[in-house]
Amino acid sequence: MKGRVLAAAAGIIAVLAAAIVLWPRSVEAQPHLAESQQLRFVLTPASTKSGVNEFDLKITDRAGNPAHGEVTVEPAMPQMGHAIAPITAGPREPGHYQVGGVDLFMAGQWEITVSLSAERVVIPLLLT
């Protein structure tokens, strides 16, 4: 009887340890840098999980001065044939923009195209 209790306890501990080690973790959202000929774009997602997301965008010229103008964001997942209609980013302050309510509905590799005037970059974003 005592041996069975010890074996059951050991089995439970082994299952819990495996669950802790193997449990999926979200990757911390990091800034993503891309540069065009004249501008530097830094996109920081609120999350790296699939679902509704928001992006913080900082756009400057090569000297670090804030860029001005209308900014659009176009998320796409070319491998799966998915694309989302362009979204206009809201300005927060000079060179700083916010985009909310972006439904990145599927885990995998997304491409976020950011445009300001004639300058355009594609920023890869991997979601879990």
C-alpha positions in Angstrom: 0.0 0.0 0.0 2.8 2.4 1.0 4.6 1.6 -2.3 1.5 2.4 -4.4 1.0 5.8 -2.7 4.7 6.7 -3.3 4.4 5.6 -6.9 1.3 7.7 -7.4 2.9 10.7 -5.8 6.0 10.3 -8.0 3.8 10.0 -11.0 1.9 13.2 -10.1 5.1 15.1 -9.5 6.5 13.9 -12.9 3.4 15.1 -14.7 3.4 18.5 -13.0 7.2 18.9 -13.7 6.6 18.1 -17.4 3.7 20.5 -17.6 5.8 23.3 -16.1 8.7 22.7 -18.5 6.6 22.1 -21.6 3.8 24.7 -21.0 3.8 27.3 -23.9 5.1 30.7 -22.9 4.5 33.9 -24.8 7.5 35.6 -26.1 8.0 39.1 -24.7 7.1 41.8 -27.3 10.2 43.5 -28.5 10.7 46.5 -30.7 11.2 45.7 -34.4 13.4 48.1 -36.4 13.2 48.7 -40.2 14.7 51.4 -42.3 13.8 52.8 -45.7 15.9 55.1 -47.7 15.0 58.2 -45.6 13.2 57.0 -42.5 13.6 54.7 -39.5 10.5 52.8 -38.3 10.3 51.1 -34.9 7.2 48.9 -34.4 6.5 47.5 -30.9 3.5 45.1 -30.6 1.6 45.0 -27.4 1.7 41.2 -27.5 3.2 38.3 -29.5 0.1 36.2 -29.2 -2.4 35.8 -32.0 -5.7 37.7 -31.6 -6.5 41.4 -31.3 -3.3 43.4 -30.9 -2.1 47.0 -31.0 1.1 48.5 -32.2 3.2 51.4 -31.0 5.1 53.1 -33.9 8.0 55.6 -33.7 9.1 57.0 -37.0 12.1 59.3 -37.4 14.4 60.5 -40.2 17.9 59.2 -40.2 19.0 62.1 -38.0 16.5 61.2 -35.3 14.0 64.0 -36.0 10.3 63.0 -35.7 8.6 62.2 -39.0 5.2 63.7 -39.9 2.3 62.6 -42.1 -0.3 59.9 -42.4 0.9 56.5 -41.4 -0.8 53.3 -42.6 -0.3 49.7 -41.4 -1.1 46.7 -43.6 -0.8 43.3 -41.8 -0.6 40.3 -44.1 0.2 36.6 -43.8 1.4 35.8 -47.3 2.1 32.1 -46.6 -1.6 31.6 -45.8 -3.0 34.1 -48.3 -4.4 36.4 -45.6 -4.3 40.2 -45.7 -6.0 42.8 -43.6 -7.2 46.1 -45.0 -4.9 49.1 -44.4 -5.3 50.8 -41.0 -4.5 54.4 -40.4 -2.4 55.0 -37.3 -3.4 57.6 -34.9 -0.8 60.2 -34.0 0.2 60.5 -30.3 2.9 63.1 -30.7 5.3 64.1 -33.4 6.9 60.9 -34.8 4.9 58.6 -32.5 1.8 56.7 -33.6 -0.6 54.1 -32.2 -2.6 51.5 -34.0 -5.2 49.5 -32.0 -7.8 46.8 -32.7 -5.6 44.9 -35.2 -7.0 41.3 -35.5 -4.0 39.0 -36.1 -6.3 36.0 -35.9 -3.7 33.3 -36.5 -0.4 32.2 -35.0 2.6 32.2 -37.4 4.7 34.6 -39.5 3.0 38.0 -40.3 4.4 40.8 -42.3 3.4 44.3 -41.2 3.8 46.9 -43.9 4.2 50.4 -42.6 3.9 53.4 -44.9 4.5 57.1 -44.5 4.3 59.1 -47.7 6.4 57.3 -50.3 8.5 55.5 -47.7 7.4 51.9 -47.0 8.9 49.1 -45.0 7.9 45.5 -44.3 8.4 44.3 -40.7 8.2 40.6 -39.9 6.3 39.6 -36.8 6.1 36.1 -35.4 3.0 35.3 -33.3 2.4 32.3 -31.1 
